[in-house]
Amino acid sequence: MNKEKLIKQYKTIYKKFPTHIIRAPGRVNLIGEHTDYNDGFVLPIAIDRYTNMLVSKNYNEKIRLFDLKYKEKEEFDFKDIEPSQQKKWSNYQRGIAKALLDAGYNIGGMDVLIFSEVPEGAGLSSSASIEIATLLSFKELFELEIKPLEMIKHARKAENEFVGVQCGIMDQFASLFSKEGNALFIDCRSLEFQYVPLFIQGYSFLVCNSTVKRKLTDSSYNQRRQECREAVKILQKYVPKIKALRDVSFDDLEIYGSFLPDLLKKRVEHIVYENERVIQSYRELLQENIERFGGLMYRSHQSLKELFEVSTDELDLLVEIGMNESGVLGARLTGAGFGGCVIYLVNNSCIEHLKESILDVYKRKMGLIPQFYELVPSNGAVSQKLRLEF
């Protein structure tokens, strides 16, 4: 839906024009899965699919929302903000408002129209794009002096406390900081980052949605986080410097891994080797070695399947199809797993044939029809002040 149509919708709902439009992208992670909340390294890009928010002040100290996807409206004031059990989609705005108020920011009421192009439950960070768009809306309308890194921390707090997902910071980081044509190499402990130019001429990133929807609040995602915390507690007894799994070295794993239960050892092995794969990927992409990067993608998926156990039969089949197709350099699940998407690095001349193969094999074996997104590495969130029309 283009900007003019959204403005028209806004005027129909709120009987006035919006003053700002905010666009925050989803993201796809090229490599580095489940490493962010272990203080590790990740390599995401922002995608050219956005959450659009049209906003204006309303002066009645209420947040009024209308979501075009759900065709529902909701409102809440600033007294005792609590998560909604009926309209859970509004909990992102509730959580952001609560986080800003707790931090001492002076915010007021606003009227919001939400239209998201980011597929929900696909592992493309629809939630982070909504959080960042909401934060930017408050920032622009109420002229908040809030630093980008602080925005990311507030977004994480909102998702942790109001949505019930113990996420890291990667998704919000990518939605806010990304730059067109680049990946982001992020150190999730220091929050330092570098742009990595993607010189992949002749190749593209194709994302295939398995259409197996995942609900992180109902899944094993939080369980994986707990397993990682338990592993840290055990390893700290032998290596006190270990504060997160990012601190576990290959030597630590070899010497002290036997003290871990088998399940926790598998989780630790994935994180240790996945962090190394991200660092290698960063180096390979800087040197334009995209074939080697593709190989790292395949190894990442195998680890997510066998060691971290977050893949599914559907995701494994999609990766297997890619491995058997010419022109595909790499494939892996992207996002938390348990459903969602697979990302391919594929020669442009082979994209249509790959799609045809996936449609044929996947529908025949799984009885599902996948969805495809040819994604362009894009810029992070932007806000635009609109000229009022009467």
Backbone torsions as a table, in degrees:
resi	resn	phi	psi	omega
1	MET	NA	127.8	-176.4
2	ASN	-80.4	172.0	-173.7
3	LYS	-60.9	-41.2	-177.8
4	GLU	-61.7	-41.8	179.5
5	LYS	-67.1	-37.3	178.6
6	LEU	-66.1	-41.1	177.8
7	ILE	-62.0	-40.8	178.3
8	LYS	-62.3	-42.8	177.5
9	GLN	-61.6	-43.4	-179.4
10	TYR	-59.9	-46.3	-178.6
11	LYS	-62.8	-37.0	178.4
12	THR	-64.9	-40.6	-175.7
13	ILE	-77.7	-45.6	-171.7
14	TYR	-105.7	-2.3	177.7
15	LYS	60.7	32.3	176.9
16	LYS	-162.2	171.0	178.4
17	PHE	-91.0	147.5	172.1
18	PRO	-72.7	154.2	177.2
19	THR	-99.2	-22.0	-178.6
20	HIS	-141.4	149.4	168.2
21	ILE	-122.8	131.3	-178.5
22	ILE	-115.4	136.5	176.7
23	ARG	-128.0	122.6	178.7
24	ALA	-126.1	126.9	-175.0
25	PRO	-81.4	158.3	164.3
26	GLY	-76.1	-174.8	179.3
27	ARG	-144.0	158.9	168.9
28	VAL	-128.5	138.0	-178.7
29	ASN	-94.4	121.6	-178.9
30	LEU	-71.5	-39.8	177.1
31	ILE	-167.4	152.5	-178.3
32	GLY	106.0	70.9	-174.4
33	GLU	-104.2	132.2	-179.0
34	HIS	66.9	15.6	176.6
35	THR	-91.3	-22.9	-172.7
36	ASP	-64.9	-44.0	-179.0
37	TYR	-80.4	1.7	171.6
38	ASN	-106.4	22.3	177.8
39	ASP	63.8	25.5	-174.4
40	GLY	-96.0	-149.1	-174.4
41	PHE	-118.0	147.5	179.0
42	VAL	-141.3	164.9	-177.0
43	LEU	-143.4	72.4	-178.7
44	PRO	-93.2	169.6	167.1
45	ILE	-130.3	151.9	167.8
46	ALA	-80.4	150.1	-176.9
47	ILE	-112.4	162.9	-178.5
48	ASP	-87.5	48.2	171.1
49	ARG	-132.2	130.3	-166.5
50	TYR	-127.9	152.7	160.4
51	THR	-92.1	122.4	178.9
52	ASN	-102.4	130.2	175.0
53	MET	-126.3	124.8	172.6
54	LEU	-104.2	129.9	-170.0
55	VAL	-140.5	158.3	168.8
56	SER	-159.3	159.5	176.1
57	LYS	-70.3	153.7	176.2
58	ASN	-126.8	-9.3	172.1
59	TYR	64.0	14.8	176.7
60	ASN	-116.0	14.4	175.7
61	GLU	60.1	29.7	175.2
62	LYS	-127.1	147.3	171.1
63	ILE	-96.2	116.0	178.4
64	ARG	-108.6	129.3	-173.4
65	LEU	-123.4	143.7	167.4
66	PHE	-137.6	120.6	-179.1
67	ASP	-104.8	118.3	-177.3
68	LEU	-68.8	-27.8	179.2
69	LYS	-66.6	-46.6	-178.3
70	TYR	-87.5	-13.4	-175.3
71	LYS	53.4	43.9	-179.0
72	GLU	-130.6	152.2	173.7
73	LYS	-117.0	158.2	179.5
74	GLU	-156.6	154.7	174.0
75	GLU	-148.6	153.5	176.0
76	PHE	-153.2	155.5	175.4
77	ASP	-106.0	-173.7	-172.5
78	PHE	-93.9	7.4	179.1
79	LYS	-89.8	119.0	175.2
80	ASP	51.5	59.7	-179.9
81	ILE	-66.6	125.0	179.8
82	GLU	-130.4	155.5	175.7
83	PRO	-61.8	144.7	176.5
84	SER	-92.7	133.0	176.2
85	GLN	-88.8	-21.9	-178.4
86	GLN	-86.0	-45.7	-177.8
87	LYS	-119.5	76.7	-173.3
88	LYS	-64.7	-23.2	179.3
89	TRP	-62.1	-21.7	-179.4
90	SER	-84.2	-4.6	-175.7
91	ASN	-69.8	-22.7	176.1
92	TYR	-64.7	-46.8	179.2
93	GLN	-67.7	-38.7	177.3
94	ARG	-60.9	-45.9	-178.3
95	GLY	-64.8	-40.7	178.8
96	ILE	-65.3	-45.8	179.2
97	ALA	-59.3	-44.0	179.7
98	LYS	-63.7	-42.1	-179.6
99	ALA	-62.9	-41.9	-179.9
100	LEU	-68.3	-41.9	178.2
101	LEU	-63.8	-42.1	178.7
102	ASP	-62.4	-31.1	-179.7
103	ALA	-84.1	0.2	175.2
104	GLY	90.7	12.2	-179.8
105	TYR	-80.8	144.7	-179.5
106	ASN	-93.9	102.2	-179.8
107	ILE	-120.8	158.2	179.7
108	GLY	-128.3	-166.8	-178.0
109	GLY	-76.2	152.5	175.4
110	MET	-150.9	153.8	176.4
111	ASP	-104.1	127.6	-169.1
112	VAL	-127.7	132.4	168.9
113	LEU	-113.2	128.2	-175.3
114	ILE	-115.1	128.7	172.7
115	PHE	-138.0	111.3	-177.3
116	SER	-106.8	131.7	174.3
117	GLU	-94.4	-5.9	-175.5
118	VAL	-83.1	121.3	-179.3
119	PRO	-58.0	136.2	-177.7
120	GLU	-87.8	140.0	177.1
121	GLY	72.3	17.6	-177.0
122	ALA	-106.7	-0.9	-178.4
123	GLY	80.9	22.0	180.0
124	LEU	-109.7	17.7	171.7
125	SER	64.1	47.7	172.7
126	SER	-60.7	-35.9	-178.1
127	SER	-66.1	-44.9	-179.4
128	ALA	-64.2	-37.8	179.8
129	SER	-65.5	-36.4	176.8
130	ILE	-67.0	-42.8	-179.5
131	GLU	-62.6	-46.9	-178.7
132	ILE	-66.7	-40.3	177.6
133	ALA	-62.1	-39.5	178.9
134	THR	-65.9	-44.3	178.4
135	LEU	-61.4	-44.2	179.1
136	LEU	-64.9	-33.9	177.4
137	SER	-61.5	-49.3	176.9
138	PHE	-61.1	-43.5	-177.8
139	LYS	-59.7	-46.1	-176.3
140	GLU	-72.8	-45.2	-175.9
141	LEU	-67.5	-37.3	-173.5
142	PHE	-111.8	13.8	173.7
143	GLU	49.6	50.1	-179.7
144	LEU	-76.0	135.4	173.3
145	GLU	-91.8	88.9	-174.9
146	ILE	-130.7	128.2	-176.8
147	LYS	-77.7	151.0	-177.9
148	PRO	-54.7	-43.4	-179.1
149	LEU	-65.6	-32.1	176.8
150	GLU	-69.0	-36.8	176.8
151	MET	-59.7	-42.5	-179.3
152	ILE	-62.8	-41.6	180.0
153	LYS	-66.4	-37.7	177.1
154	HIS	-66.4	-38.2	179.1
155	ALA	-63.8	-42.7	178.3
156	ARG	-63.6	-42.8	179.3
157	LYS	-59.7	-42.0	-179.7
158	ALA	-62.2	-43.9	-178.4
159	GLU	-70.3	-37.7	178.8
160	ASN	-64.0	-46.9	-168.6
161	GLU	-92.5	-29.9	-175.3
162	PHE	-105.6	-23.9	-179.4
163	VAL	-103.6	-25.1	176.3
164	GLY	90.6	15.6	177.7
165	VAL	-109.2	123.2	-178.9
166	GLN	-84.8	65.0	-174.4
167	CYS	-76.4	166.3	170.7
168	GLY	-89.3	-149.9	-176.4
169	ILE	-114.0	-3.3	-172.8
170	MET	-59.0	-47.1	-171.9
171	ASP	-62.9	-47.0	179.6
172	GLN	-66.3	-38.1	179.0
173	PHE	-59.4	-48.4	-178.4
174	ALA	-65.5	-39.1	-179.0
175	SER	-65.3	-29.1	-176.0
176	LEU	-95.0	-41.0	-168.2
177	PHE	-100.8	-10.3	-170.2
178	SER	-61.3	157.0	179.9
179	LYS	-131.8	137.5	-177.4
180	GLU	-52.5	133.9	177.0
181	GLY	79.4	6.4	-176.3
182	ASN	-130.9	152.5	164.5
183	ALA	-96.4	165.7	176.7
184	LEU	-111.8	119.2	172.4
185	PHE	-93.8	110.5	-171.6
186	ILE	-115.6	131.1	168.3
187	ASP	-91.2	109.1	-172.7
188	CYS	-76.6	-4.5	173.6
189	ARG	-91.0	-55.6	-177.0
190	SER	-81.6	-17.6	-173.9
191	LEU	65.2	17.8	170.6
192	GLU	-77.9	150.2	-179.2
193	PHE	-148.8	158.6	176.1
194	GLN	-134.5	144.5	173.0
195	TYR	-81.5	138.9	-179.6
196	VAL	-119.7	105.5	179.9
197	PRO	-60.1	134.5	-178.7
198	LEU	-99.7	88.8	177.0
199	PHE	-88.2	82.6	-175.8
200	ILE	-122.9	42.2	-177.3
201	GLN	-51.2	132.0	-179.6
202	GLY	88.4	-6.4	179.3
203	TYR	-126.2	156.8	178.8
204	SER	-140.7	163.4	172.1
205	PHE	-96.7	119.0	175.2
206	LEU	-108.2	130.1	177.1
207	VAL	-110.1	132.8	178.1
208	CYS	-115.7	120.8	177.7
209	ASN	-85.5	119.3	-179.2
210	SER	-65.9	-15.0	-173.2
211	THR	63.2	13.2	168.1
212	VAL	-90.3	103.2	-175.0
213	LYS	-75.3	138.4	177.1
214	ARG	-111.4	143.6	173.6
215	LYS	-120.8	103.6	-172.5
216	LEU	-61.6	-31.8	-179.9
217	THR	-69.8	-18.1	-180.0
218	ASP	-109.0	6.3	-171.5
219	SER	-107.3	-168.8	-179.8
220	SER	-90.6	10.8	-178.1
221	TYR	-58.9	-53.0	-179.8
222	ASN	-63.4	-29.9	176.8
223	GLN	-64.9	-39.9	178.2
224	ARG	-63.0	-40.3	177.2
225	ARG	-61.3	-42.2	179.7
226	GLN	-64.7	-39.9	178.0
227	GLU	-61.9	-39.4	178.4
228	CYS	-65.6	-40.0	177.6
229	ARG	-64.0	-40.7	179.0
230	GLU	-63.2	-39.9	179.3
231	ALA	-64.2	-39.8	178.1
232	VAL	-61.2	-44.7	-179.1
233	LYS	-59.4	-40.5	179.9
234	ILE	-68.8	-47.1	-176.3
235	LEU	-67.7	-28.9	178.9
236	GLN	-61.5	-26.9	179.5
237	LYS	-63.7	-28.1	-176.9
238	TYR	-104.6	-31.2	179.8
239	VAL	-132.0	89.4	-173.9
240	PRO	-58.8	-23.7	-177.8
241	LYS	-70.3	-13.0	-178.6
242	ILE	-75.2	111.9	177.3
243	LYS	-104.4	-23.5	177.8
244	ALA	-152.6	167.1	-177.2
245	LEU	-64.9	-18.2	174.2
246	ARG	-59.1	-26.3	-176.5
247	ASP	-83.9	-8.6	-177.3
248	VAL	-78.4	122.3	179.2
249	SER	-90.4	170.0	175.9
250	PHE	-60.8	-39.3	178.5
251	ASP	-64.5	-42.6	177.5
252	ASP	-57.7	-43.1	-178.0
253	LEU	-64.0	-41.5	-178.6
254	GLU	-69.3	-40.6	-174.6
255	ILE	-80.0	-42.9	-171.0
256	TYR	-108.9	-3.5	-178.6
257	GLY	-59.3	-29.3	-178.3
258	SER	-68.4	-15.9	178.1
259	PHE	-82.6	-6.3	179.7
260	LEU	-93.3	144.1	168.6
261	PRO	-57.3	151.4	-174.9
262	ASP	-53.4	-42.4	-178.2
263	LEU	-62.6	-46.4	-178.8
264	LEU	-68.1	-34.1	177.9
265	LYS	-61.9	-40.5	177.4
266	LYS	-61.8	-42.2	179.6
267	ARG	-62.5	-43.7	-179.3
268	VAL	-65.3	-42.9	179.4
269	GLU	-57.0	-43.4	179.4
270	HIS	-60.2	-48.6	-175.6
271	ILE	-63.6	-44.3	-178.5
272	VAL	-61.2	-48.2	-177.5
273	TYR	-75.6	-31.4	178.7
274	GLU	-67.3	-40.3	175.6
275	ASN	-59.0	-41.9	178.6
276	GLU	-65.3	-37.7	177.9
277	ARG	-64.3	-37.1	178.3
278	VAL	-64.2	-45.0	179.4
279	ILE	-62.4	-43.0	177.4
280	GLN	-63.3	-40.2	179.8
281	SER	-62.7	-42.5	176.8
282	TYR	-55.7	-46.5	-179.3
283	ARG	-67.6	-43.0	-177.9
284	GLU	-65.2	-40.3	-179.7
285	LEU	-68.8	-36.1	175.9
286	LEU	-62.3	-31.9	179.8
287	GLN	-94.3	6.5	177.6
288	GLU	62.4	30.1	176.7
289	ASN	-91.3	73.7	-172.7
290	ILE	-73.6	-23.7	176.4
291	GLU	-65.2	-43.4	178.8
292	ARG	-66.6	-37.4	176.6
293	PHE	-61.8	-41.1	177.8
294	GLY	-59.7	-39.9	177.3
295	GLY	-62.9	-36.9	177.5
296	LEU	-66.6	-33.8	176.2
297	MET	-61.2	-46.0	179.3
298	TYR	-61.3	-42.7	-178.7
299	ARG	-66.8	-34.6	176.5
300	SER	-61.4	-44.4	-179.5
301	HIS	-63.6	-42.1	-179.4
302	GLN	-59.8	-39.3	179.1
303	SER	-68.1	-41.2	177.8
304	LEU	-64.0	-32.0	178.9
305	LYS	-75.4	-50.3	-169.1
306	GLU	-90.7	-35.3	-174.2
307	LEU	-100.0	-44.2	-178.4
308	PHE	-94.0	-15.6	171.9
309	GLU	53.2	53.4	177.6
310	VAL	-120.1	4.9	177.6
311	SER	-85.9	176.1	177.0
312	THR	-135.4	167.7	177.1
313	ASP	-58.5	-37.3	-179.0
314	GLU	-65.8	-46.0	179.8
315	LEU	-65.2	-41.2	179.1
316	ASP	-61.5	-40.5	178.9
317	LEU	-64.4	-41.9	179.6
318	LEU	-62.7	-39.9	176.9
319	VAL	-67.3	-42.4	179.7
320	GLU	-60.4	-40.7	177.7
321	ILE	-60.0	-43.7	178.8
322	GLY	-61.3	-40.3	-179.7
323	MET	-62.7	-28.6	-177.0
324	ASN	-93.3	1.4	-178.8
325	GLU	-103.6	137.0	175.7
326	SER	-69.9	147.0	178.3
327	GLY	87.7	-4.4	177.9
328	VAL	-99.1	116.4	-177.5
329	LEU	-87.2	-27.2	-178.1
330	GLY	-164.6	157.8	177.1
331	ALA	-157.8	147.9	178.4
332	ARG	-165.3	158.5	170.7
333	LEU	-68.4	149.3	177.9
334	THR	-129.6	142.0	-172.1
335	GLY	96.6	-167.8	-173.4
336	ALA	-72.3	-18.6	-175.7
337	GLY	95.5	-158.2	-177.9
338	PHE	61.3	26.5	-171.7
339	GLY	122.7	-165.7	178.8
340	GLY	90.3	-136.8	-165.5
341	CYS	-120.5	159.5	168.4
342	VAL	-116.9	139.3	176.7
343	ILE	-109.7	136.5	178.7
344	TYR	-117.5	143.8	166.1
345	LEU	-104.0	109.9	-166.5
346	VAL	-135.5	143.1	175.2
347	ASN	-60.9	135.7	-176.6
348	ASN	-56.4	-34.5	-177.7
349	SER	-72.9	-11.7	-176.4
350	CYS	-108.4	0.3	-174.4
351	ILE	-61.3	-48.0	-175.8
352	GLU	-65.6	-38.5	178.8
353	HIS	-66.4	-39.0	177.3
354	LEU	-61.8	-45.2	178.3
355	LYS	-58.2	-44.9	-179.0
356	GLU	-61.8	-42.5	179.6
357	SER	-63.6	-43.1	179.9
358	ILE	-63.2	-47.1	-179.7
359	LEU	-57.4	-42.4	-178.0
360	ASP	-67.8	-57.6	-172.7
361	VAL	-69.7	-44.3	-174.9
362	TYR	-66.5	-42.9	178.8
363	LYS	-66.2	-39.6	-178.0
364	ARG	-67.4	-41.1	-174.8
365	LYS	-89.5	-31.4	-174.9
366	MET	-111.5	-13.3	-178.7
367	GLY	69.8	21.7	-178.5
368	LEU	-122.0	152.0	176.9
369	ILE	-108.3	113.6	-177.3
370	PRO	-76.3	166.0	175.6
371	GLN	-119.0	147.1	-176.3
372	PHE	-119.2	144.5	174.6
373	TYR	-135.6	118.2	172.1
374	GLU	-90.1	109.9	-168.0
375	LEU	-103.0	144.3	177.5
376	VAL	-112.0	126.4	175.9
377	PRO	-58.2	121.2	-165.3
378	SER	-123.8	173.7	177.4
379	ASN	-75.4	160.4	176.8
380	GLY	-76.4	-168.0	-171.4
381	ALA	-63.0	145.9	178.7
382	VAL	-137.1	154.0	174.2
383	SER	-124.7	147.6	179.8
384	GLN	-134.0	128.1	175.2
385	LYS	-83.5	128.4	-176.1
386	LEU	-93.5	145.4	173.4
387	ARG	-77.1	128.8	-179.9
388	LEU	-72.5	139.2	178.3
389	GLU	-121.8	140.7	-179.5
390	PHE	-127.5	NA	NA
